[in-house]
Amino acid sequence: HFLQACFEWALSVVLVSVLFLPFIEAQVPHWGPCPEPTVQPTFNLKQFMGRWFEIAKLPAQFEKGRCIETNFTLTTDSSIRVVSSEILKGELRKIEGIGVIEDIKNPAKLGISYSYVLPYSPYWILSTDYVNSALVYSCTDILRLFHVDFAWILGRTRSLPDSTVEKARETFAKNNIDVSRMVASRNRDAFSSNSPVEL
């Protein structure tokens, strides 16, 4: 029974690897389940609404352009309209989705979906002052064997001070989120010349 269990586990790892390899190659896969980071206390959804620019991120396969931004609009007390845009090959591309507070007792843990046929993906606000910057985290378990996560540093403007970015990275790290592969988003003047910039 033990050998059979080991074989079945190994087979499941191989199958998962084959099925999800194209997806995880561009992401940041880690063994084990998702971490449970601390989110923004007493989060105010209404104050978070408006335009946010992407400052830095963990690599995301679905983001290939530059000047990425997201505009949030309140539709009810617990749901929002989400419009994300990027410039790709000289063209402005937009995608619209829906966001919801999935647990009213924990409003900083949002779920966002860009398709009616897809489930909501976690969109957790770890920290924000609402007027300057915000830290967002998302993580999905793959059969509890490993997880794929995303992290973003957002700003109300297209640039943030290096000190703010460094503090944000420290916040992620304190929550057991690996941001060693985090890169600057391609925004004009978003970082100083000696900072890492995704090409």
N, C-alpha and C positions, 0 to 999 in steps of 0.2 A: 504493500500500500504506500509506503514511504517513497519507493522508487517511482511508482506511478504518479504520485503527487508531484514529485520533483520534475518528472517528464512533462506533466501537464502545465506546470508553472513555466518551464523553459519554453514550451511550445507557445504559450500565451504571450511571453515576452517577444518571441520571434514574430508572431502575427501582429502584435501591436507595433513593433518596430517597422515592419513592412508597410502596414496600413498608414501609419502616421509619420513616417520618415520625411515624405515631401513637405509635410506641414511643419514639423519641428526643426528641420534643418535651418530655417530662417529665424527661428524663435530662440528662446533660452530655456531648454529643457533641464530639469533637475530631478534626481531620484527622490522618491517619497512623495507624500501628500503636500498640498499647499500649506504655506505658513499661515498663521492667524495674526496678522498685524493689528495694532491698535489704530482705530479710526478716529476721525474728528469728533470730539465730544460736543454735545448740544448743536449738532449740525443744522444749519438753516438753509433749506433748499432754495428759498426765494432769493436770498442774498447771493447764492452761488450762480444764479442765472446770468445770462449775458455771454459775451464773447471771450473766449480763452484761446491763446496761442500756444502751440507746442514749442517748448524750449529745449527739452532733451527727452530721450526715451530709450528703453530697451528695444533692440531691433524687432520690428513687426512686419511680417510678410505682406500684410494688407495696406501698409503705408509705404508708397514708393516715390511720392512726389516731394515737393518742398512747400514752404509757407503753409504748413498744416494748421488749421484752426477749427474750433468747434463752437457753435452758437447754441446755447440752451435757452428754451422758452418754456415757462410754466404753463401747463394746460389745466391741471387740477392741483389740489394741495399735495398730491403724492405722485403725480406723473408729469413728464416733460417731453417736449419736442426737441430732438437732437439733430442738428444739421452740421455735418463735418465736410470740410473742403480741403483741397490741395491743388497745387499747380503741377501738372505732369505733362511733359513734352510740350510745354508752352500753352496748355489748355487748362482752364479752371474746371475741376471736377468736384461734384457735390454728391453726397449721399445722405438720405434722411432716415432717422430712426426714432424709436420711442424709448424713453427711460422711465423706470418706476422705482419707488421705494418699496422694497420687497418685505421689509419688516418695519412697521411704523415705530417700534421701540428702538430701532437702530437706523435712523434716516440717512446716515452717511454711507450705508451699504446700498448702493443703487444697482439696478440691473438694466442693461441696455441691449436692445436688439435692432438690427438694421433690416430685418426680414420677418414677415409674418410666419414663415415656416421654421424659423430658428428660435431656439430658447434664448432667454435673457442671459447675457454674459455679465459676470461681476464687474462692477465699476465702483470701487471703494475709494472714498475721499479720506486719505490718511491725515491730511492737514491742509488748512487753507485760512488765509486772513480775509478772503473774499475780494480784496481790492488790489492785491499785488500778485500773489502766487498760490498755487495749489499742487498737492502731490496726489496722484491717482494710481491705484494698483488694481490689477486684474489677474486672476489665476484660475486655471482649469486643471482638475485631476484627470489623468488618463488611467482608468482602472486601478487607481490607488498605487500604481507602480511608480509613476513619475508625474510631474506636473509641468505645465507650460505657463509661464507668467509674462506679464507686461507691466511696465511702469512708465509713468510720464511725469515730467515736471512741466507745469503750465504757468503761463503768465498773462496778465491783462494787457501787456505790451509784448512786442516781438523779442524783447531782450530782458534779461535780469542780471543783476550784479553777480560776479563770480562767487562772492561770499554767500549769496542766497542759494546758488546752485550747489555749492559745496555743502552747505547746511542741509539741503534737501537730500543729497546723496547719503549723508550721515544718518538722517532719519530713516531712510530705507534700510540701511545696513543694521541699525539698531533693532529693526523689526524682522531680522533674518531674511531680508530680500537682497539677493545678489545683484548689485548694479555695476559689477566690474566691466560689463560689456555695454554700459550705457553710453550713448553717443549724443552729440549735439544735433539738434534738428537743423535743417538747412533754412535758416532765416537770415536775412541780411543784418549784419552787425549784432547777431545774437550772442556771440562770444568774442573774447579778445583773440588776437591772432595766434597766441600760443596755446589755445584751448583745442581739444580734439573736435574735429568737425567731420561729420559723415559725408563722404564723397559719392 
